[in-house]
Amino acid sequence: MKVSVHLRGGPNLTNFRSEVLAEGLEALGHTVVVRSRAEGCGDADLMVQTAFSRSYAVMDAIGKRIPFLIMEAPFWRHIPMEDWVSWGYNGLAGGAFRHSAPDKERPKPELQPWKEDGAIIVFGQKPTDHSLRGHSHADWIVSKLEEYPDAEFRPHPLTVPRESLEPFAQAISRCKKAITFSSTSGAEALIAGCESQPEHPGSIAYEVSDREQWLHETSWAQFRRHEFCEGGAEHIIGGYDEARARSEQGLVEEPRLRVDGQKEFARYNATLESWRHRERGVCEH
């Protein structure tokens, strides 16, 4: 099989997510060609890229109806977190295709008992996240805070000074109901015994009916770096035929259009500040 692996330009710490899979696929005898994300995938059978951005490479793969693999961060916090990589064919997180997981157990967190008491917390995301699929995140946050007047809002760490933010582990420990759009915090909340309410089907924790089975399947959706040469790549490529069939049928998720980061953050901040001002006005009167 010919595999086209597309990397970000210059030194980039996330390129390793695609590089470790490339090493594993080469070890299995596949032909791997490394290119930039600004290049097409040629006559490759499979395209690999870190992050679900609207690169020329991804759009070329979609146009040619060949499967693509998106390599991302893990779905829950491992130690060390940067040593783990998640994967999915033809999309991102809950919008991706992954074939059935074997019965063999993999490392995963212990499911906590369901909580009976605690806070309702709306967990925010970075307003430029690809996982938002182009939705206005600030508008969504405001709508949730209006729907749940007693809820708290926890911003994403990249939207506020870190020193002003309660640690995630502490927030989730006192949370009973976690409301998210498509954040991986929905997965961690589900594991922690919270009522997890992701509102977009692109969330990895969207509408989970069996926590144990979900956790088992999700544990096969991420590997440590060294595991891609120790069975991880073999497991992933085992789903290629079905992923190819889905690509040929057009069953893929397209990345959102490019956004202007500065404008998106400005709109996000302005919307939330307007809501806070309105709330203060209501409270004063």
N, C-alpha and C positions, 0 to 999 in steps of 0.2 A: 504494500500500500504506500502511496505517496502522501506525505503529510507536510503541509505548509505551516510553519510556526512563525507568528508575527509578533515582533517585540516593539516596545516603546523606544523612541530615540534617546540617545545619551544614557548616562548612568541612571538607572531606575531600579529601585529596590523591589518592585513588584514583578519585574521580568522573570524572576526565578520561578514564578508559578507556572509559566509556560515551559521554561527551560527544563525543569525537573521531569515534566511529562515527556518532553522531547527525548531526554536521556533514556527513559523507560521504554519508549516506543522504538528507539534505535536498538536497544538491547534485545528487543523482540524480532529484529530483522526488518523493520519498516524503514523506508527511505525518508529522511527528514531534511527539509530545506528551510533555513532560517531567513526571514525577510523582515522588512519594516512594516508597520501597520498602514503605511501609505501606499503599499504595493498590493497588486492583485495576487491571487493564490495560484495562478497558472493552471496547470492540468492536474492539480492535487486532488486526492480523493477525500481529504479531510483538512479543515483549517482550524488552527488553534490560536487563541488570543487571550491575554490577560485583560479583564474588565470588559463590560458589555457596552463599549462605546461604539458610536456610528463611524467606525473606521472604513477606509476604502476596502480593506481586506474582508471585513464582515459583510459589507454590502455586495462585494464580488462573489462571496460564497453563497449568499442568499440568491443572487441573480443566476448563478450556475446550478442552483439546487443541490449543492453538496453540503453535508453536515458540518457544523462548526462546534468546537468545544470552547466554552468560556471558563477560564480558571480564575477563581476568586478567593477571598478570605474565608475562613471557616464560619460555620453557622453558630457556633458557641465558643466561648473563651477557653482555649487550651493554654497550657503552660509548657513551653513558650508559645504564644499565639502565632507568631510569625513563622513557626516551623510547620504549620498546617495549611493545606490548600483544599478548597472545594472545587467541584467540577460539575458541569452540566452541558448536555448537547442542546444546540438550537435555541438557547435562551438563557435567562438569568434566574437563579434561585428557584422559586416555585413555578416559573414559566418555562423551565428547562425540562428536557426529557432525560430520565435515568432508568435503566433497565432494572429488573428485579435483583434484589440483594440476596446473596447466598445465606444459608442458615448459620454459617460460622459467625461467632460473636466478634465484635470489634470494640476498641476502647470508646467509652461514652460516659457521660455524667450519670449519676444516680437520680432517678426520678423522685422528686419530693412529694409528700402527701399534699392533697388539695388543701388550700388555705380556707379557713372559715371567716377570718377577719383581716382587715387591712385597708390600705388606701387604694383609690382608683387613680391611676397615673396614665396620662397621655404621653407617650414617648415620641419625641421629635426626631427627624432625620435632617441631614444636611440638605438644604434646598436645591442643590445641584446634583444630588445622587441620581445615578442612572436608574436605580431601582424605583424611583418615583414615576418613571415612564412619562415624564412631561407634565404631571399634575402639579397644580399650585399647592405646595405643601402648607404655606401659611394659612390659606383659605380653609384647608382641611383641618388644621389644628384649631382654628377659631370655631369651626362648625362642631367639633367634638367637645370643646370646652363649654359651648352653649348647650349642647345636648346633655352633658354631664356637669351641672353647676358645682358639684362637690369635688370634681376631679382636680388633680394637680397636673402641672405641665413640666416635664423634664426635657430641657433642650438637648440637642445633640452637642457633644463636647466640642465640635468644631465651629459652633455658632456663638459660644460664650467663653469668657476666660475660664480655664480649667479650675483655677483655685476657687471660683465661685460656685462650682457645681458639686452636688452630692455624689459620691462614688456610686457607680452603677450597682455594684453588689449590695450596697446599703439600701439603695432605692428599691431594688427588686426584693430584698428581704422583708420589707414592710408593705409590699404591694400585694393586693388580693386580685385586682382586675387590671390588666395591662392592655391599653388600647394603642395600636400601632397602625401605620399604613402598610408598609411592607418591610419594616426594619427587622433585622435578625434579633432584636430585643424580644420580638414575639416568640421566637423559639426558646430563648433563655427563660422567658417568663413561664412558658408552658412546662419546661423542665422543673422550674422552681415551685410548681404547684399553684400558679396563678391562673385565673380565668384569662386566657390569652385571646385577644380579639383583633387579629390583623384584618384590615378591611379591603385589601387588594389580593386577588388570586395569585399575584406574583410573589407573595410571601411564602417562605418555606414552611411556615406554621399555619397556613390558611386552612380552616375547616378540618382540623385533625379530629378523627373519631376514636382512634386507638393510639394512645400515647406510646405504649411499649413498641408496637409495630412501627410507628412513625420514627421513633428514636433509633430503632435498629436499622431501618432503611436509610435514615439520614447519616448514620455512622459510616455507611458505605459510600457516602457522597463526599467524603473528605479523607485525605491521607497526609501522613507526614512526608517531608521531602524525600527521605531515603526509601520510602515504601513504593515510590513510582518505579523503582528498579527491583522491587521485591514482591511483585504481584499486583500493585496498584494499577499500573498501565495495562496489564493483561485484563484485569477486571473491567476497566473503562472501555477498552477496545472491543470487549465482548458484546457491547450493545451497539456496535457500529452499524450492522445490517439494518436493524430496526430504525436507528437514527437516520440512515440514508433513505429508507423508504418514506419516513415522515418528511424529510427535506424535499424529496421529489414530489410529494403531495402538497407542498407549501405549508406544512404544519410547523412553522417556526415563529419565534417571537422577534420582531424587528426592534432594534434599539431606538430610543427616542431621538428626536432631532437635536442638533447641537444647541446649547444655550449659552448666553453671555453670563458668565459667573458673577461679575460685579453687579449687573442689572438684576440678576435673580436674587442675590443676597440683599440688595437694596429694597426690592419689592417685598421680600420676606420680612425684613426688619420693619419696614413701614407699615405693613399689614398688622403685624403683632403689636406694634406700638399704638396704632390706631385703636385696636381692640382693648388694650390696657387702659388707654385714656378714656374710652367709652365706659369701661367697667368702673374706673375710679369716679367718673361723673355720676354713674348710677348709685354707687355706694354713698357719695356725698349728699345725694338728695333723697 
